[in-house]
Amino acid sequence: MGAGRKGFVIYSYLLMNAREWRNEMGKRLLVIVMTVFLIGSLAMVAAAGDGIDKNKKMIKLSGFDSVTGKYGDYGTGNKRGQEVAIEEINSKGGIAAGPLKGYKLSLTFEDDRGDPKEAANIAKKLSSGDYLAVLGPTMSSCALAATPVFNRSGVPNIITYAQAITITEQGFNNIARLTYTTKSVAVHMAEKVKDEFKKKTVSIISENQDYGQQLLKTFKEKAKELGIEVVSESVVVPGQDVDFKSVLLQAKAKNPDMLLIFLCYNEGGLLLKQCRQMGWTVPIYGPNSLTEAKFFELAGDLGEFHIVLSPTLDVNRPDAKNLVTLWNKKYEGLPPMAAIYGYDAVTVARAVIEAGGVDRKSFVKKLKEVKVNGIGTPVYEFDQTGEVKRPALITMTGAQFVKENLK
């Protein structure tokens, strides 16, 4: 039983037995005792949940993402990136400034398995737990399920990699997003199709979840404005569909100039592989959800394939060398995008704490005031909706991405 609940039980017991206190002195003593218990209990309840252990000089953070399930690579990368950042901060003495100077960081990590229902349950658990802030997730559907819960509880939520534009359109003031939105990605892709690739017709295959459908909606709106004709649309079910020949044949029958795939890495990799196996050499264009190494492993021969990404995610840049070095002490290769944003989420949280975000309420306030150097984005600075100011997106060939980021 928690301390606050114990106090409430004792308070209730005294109140119910007030008639046993017969004399005036007893009544006065009863009032004093009940007041002390009530104030103490309320104080303990108010203090719960801020994640600050003054005895151990420890600040408790929690992350969550799909560590297992069909998109486990995203969550595994996110978790590892957060762990690397926390180990680095603690090895240098912890928080470097502010009221909590010298405090270390601790991390627990919950697995939502890519399931929105599980994400909502985790959000309830973390909201009632003793954590200063929550970092994650990657899947937009999970973020949309969790953010209303965090908002009701006033829990600061740094969203690492989920891109659905509707996440910040909810109007919650306790969230901040590190990455791009589906809207910015879709608009970029439409402009590239017209201005760089000079294509007039496209077919689109998208997933039936929030991420894919929001990309589809925004792309179609921008395509109409730019005079690009969408000649066919097909939808696939993540985690269920593995044979994409029928949707590929449907798209091929329309003879588009380019095929767009609004999918995540599992379905995207399998679809591209099957497309090339059937002999269709159409140029394919995909969003930054396809930058996971698993996509390229599944896809095999890419043919003409183009991908969207941030120009700041080249981990060979000098300012990313430190992360690569830390990463390679524990893992092989270069850190994936999910790991980079996980690392940056902890970096942002540290800056907020050093700026005076020492409880949930002040953390939310300071989150919109800090300006933090990062790797996924050079500078994190958030507007009141929680969106970060960011550089322009770029498009490169799949072969170039593999050469620069996966070799």
N, C-alpha and C positions, 0 to 999 in steps of 0.2 A: 504494500500500500504506500502511495506517495506521501511525502510530508504534509502537503497541503490537505490531502484527503483525511489524514490522521487528525489534523487540527480541527477540521470540520466535524468529524465524528465526536471528538471530545466536547466541542462547543455545543453540539446538538444534545449530547448526554447531559451536560450541565443545565441546559435550558429546560429539558424535559423534567429534570429533578429539582427545579427551582423551589417548588412548594416545600421541599424538605429543609430549606434554609429558613428557619423560623425567626430568628432575631434580626434586629436592624443591622448589626455588625455583619452578620452572615450575608444579608442581602447586598450590602456594599461590597463585601469581598467577592460575591458572585459576579457582580457587575464588572469589577476589576479583572477577575480571572477570564470571564468571557470576552472582554475587550482585548486583552492580551492575546488570547488564542485567535480571535478573529483577525486582528491586525497581522499577527505572525503568519497565519494561513494565507491571507490575501497577498502578503509580501512574497511568500514562497511561490504562490501560483503565478504572480506577475513576473518573477524572475525566471521561471521555468521556460526553457525553449530558446534561450539566447546563446547557448553553446559556449559559454565562457566559464572555464574551470579555474578559479583564482588560486586554489590550493596547488594545483599541478601546473599552473601557468600554461594552460592549453586551450586552444580555440578549435571547436569541433565543426567541421564541414561535412557535408554529405554529397555524394554524386549519385546519379542514376542513369541507366541507359540499357540497351539491349545487349548484354554480355553473351547471352545464349540466344537460341532461336535463329530465325532465318537471316537476321541482320547482325549476328553476333560480332562480326569483324568491326562494325562501327563502335559498338559499346566497349569492346576489348581495347581498341585504340584510345578511346576517350578516357577510360579508366587508367590505362597505363600513362597517358599524358599527364593526368592529374597527379598520379603518384610520383612521377618524376619531378614535377614542379614542387610538390610538398617536400620531398626529400632534399631538393636543392635549397629551398628556403630554410628548412630546419638546420641543415648542415652549416649555414652561414649565420646562425644565431637567432633565427626566427624573425618575427616582426621587427622592423628596423626603426620605426618611429611611432609617435602617438601614444595614447594612454596605455596601450597594450604592448609597448615596446618590450622585446625579449620573450614574448609568448611564442610558443611553437604551435604548429598546425597539425591536426589529426584528420583523417579521412575515413569514412565508411562509404561503401558503395553498394547500391541496390540494383538488382537485375530485373528490368521490366519485361524482358523477353520479346520486346517489340509489340507488346499487347497493350492497347489503350486501357483496358479494364485493370490490368495489373499496375499500369502507370498511375492510375487514379488511386488505387489502394496504397501504393508506395507514397504518394503525395500526402495522403491522410496520416500515414505512419510517421513520415518525416515532419509534418506540421506539428504533431503533438509531441515530437521528440525534442531532444536537447541539441539543436544545431543552429548555428548562426545563419548559414546560407546553404542553398542547394545548387549544385552545378550539373547541368544536363537538361534534356537529352538530345539524341540525334533525330529520332523519328518524329515527324510533324504530328502524326496522329496521337502519339504518346504525350507530346508537349501540350496539345490542345485538350487532352484529358486531364493533365496534371495541373496546368496553370490556374484554372479557376479555384482549385483547392488551395493552392499556395496563396492566391490572392485573398481568399476569405480569411486565411490565418495570418496574413501579413508576412509570409516567409519570402525573403529575397531569393530570386531564381535567376541565375546567370545561364541562359540557354546557349549551349555550346555549338550545335550544328543543325538544329531543326530550322527549316527555311520557309514554311508556310506563312504567307503574308498575314493570314487571319490570326496568327498568334498574337501579334502586337495590335491588331485592329480591335481586340477585345477591350482595350482601354485600361489595362491593368498598370498601376504605377510601380509595382514591385519587381518587374522583370526587365532584363536587358539581354539583347541577342548579339552574339559575337559575329555571326556569319551573314551571308547574303540572304535575300528573300527570293521566293519563287517569282515574284513580280520582276525584280531586277534581272534575274537569270533569263526569264522568258522574253522580256523586251530586248535584251542583248542578243539573244539567239535570232529573233525575228529580224533585227537590224543587220546581223551578219548574213543571214540567208539572202537578203535583198542586196546589200551594198558590197559585200565581199565575195560571196559565192555566186551572185547573180542568178539565183534560182527563182522561178516563177510559180512552181507547184511543189507541194510537199504532201507526204502521207505522215500520219502521226500514230504511234502506238504508245499508250500510256497505261500506268497502273491505276487501279480503281481507288487508291487511297488519297488522302488530302494532298500529299506532295505532288503526285502525278496529275491530279485533276486541276490543281491550281496553276501548274505550269501550262496545262492544256488551255484553260480558260483565258489566261493572260496572253498566251501566244496567239490564239485565234483573234483576240481583240486587236492586237498590234498588227497581225498579218493582214487583217481587213483594211486597216488604216494605210498599210504600205503597199497594198495591191498584190499580196501573195495569196494564191489559192490553195486551200486545204482540200485535197481531192479525196481523202479517205481518213477515217478515224477508227481505231480499234482499241479495246480495253482488255487488259489481262489482270489476273488475280495473283498478287504476290504470295509466295508460299504454297500455291496450289497449281498454277499453270507451269508446266515445264516443256511442253511441246508447242512451239510457236509457228509451226508451218502454216496453219490455216490463216492466221492473221497476217503473216508475211505474204502469202499468196493473194490475199484480199488487197493488200497494199500494192503489190507488184502489178496486179491487174489494172491499176489506175495509171501506171507508168509515170510516177512522180519524178521530178528532178532530184529530190533529196528525201531521205527518210529520217524523221525525228523520233527519238525514243526517250520518253519521259518515264524512266524506270530507275530502280536502284540496281546495285551491282550484280546480284544473283541473276535476276531475270534479264537484265541488260546484257550480261556476258553470254548467257545461253542463247538469247535471241540473235545476237550478232553472229555467233558461231553457226547457228542453223541457217542464217541468211546467206553466209558465204558458202556453206556446204551445198545449198541448193543452186549455187551458181549465180546468185543475184549480186551484181557488183555496184549497186546503187550507193552513192555517198551517204554516209550515216553521221548524224550529229546528235550529241547527247550532253546533258547537264553535268554539273560538278559532282553529282552523286555517284558518278562512274569512275572516280579517281582512285577507288580502293584497288589494291593489287589483285584482289580476288577477281575483279571484273576482267582484267587482262589475262589472267590464268584461264578463266572459263572461255573467253572469246577466241583465243588462238590467233589465227590470221585476221588482222583487222581490216585489210583492204583500205579504202579511203574512209577514214574515220576522223572526226573532229570532236573536240571536247572543250567545255567551258571550265575555266578556273580563275582564281585570283592571281594576279601577277606577283603577289607577295608570298605565295606559298612555295616558291622555289627554295627548298631547304639548303641549297648550296650558297645562298646569299651569306655575306659575312656576319650579319646580325643573327643568323640562325645556326651558326656553327656550334654555339654552346649547347643548344638543344640536341643537335646531332651527336655531339660528343657524349652527353649524358645518356641519350637514348642507346647508343652503341655499347655502353657499359652493361646494359641489361638485355638488349634485343638487337637482332641483326637488321641490317638495311637502314633505310631512312624512315622517319616517323610518318605515318599516314596523316591525312588531313584531320581525321577525327582526333588523333593524338595531339596534333598541333593546337587545335581549339580547346582540348581538355587542358593542356599546359597553360594556354593563355587565360582560361577561366580562373585558374588558381592565381595567376599573376594579377588579374583584375581584382579578385577578392582580397589579395594581400594589400593592394593599393588602397582599396576602400577602407580596410581596417586601419591602415596607417594614417588615413585622412580623418579618422574619428568614427568609423562605422563599427561601434563596439557593442551594439545590440541590434535586433532586427529592424527596429524603427529607424535608427540612425544610419544603418547600413543601406536601407532603401533610399534614404535622402542623399547620402554621399555617393551612391552608385551613379547618380545622374550628374555629379559634379566633377568626378575625377577625369583625368586625362592620362592614359597609360600606354607606354610603348609595348607593342606585341609583335608576334611573328605571323600569325594568320592575317592580321591587319597591322600596318605599321604603328598606328595610333588608335586606341580605343577611346572614343568620346561619344557619349550617348545623348540622344535627344529625349524629350519627355515621354515619348511613346516607347522608349527602350531600344530603338534602332541605333546602330552605330554608323558614324560617318565613315565611308570606305572608298578605296580607289576604284577605278573602272575595272570591269571584268575583261578578261582576254579569252581568245579562242586559239587553240593550237591543235596540231595533228596528234593523234594517239601515239604515233611512233615517236614524236618529239617528246611527249610527256613521259613515255616509258624511259627514254634515253636520259632525261634530265632528273627524273624523280624516283625511278624504280630500279635503276641499275647500280 
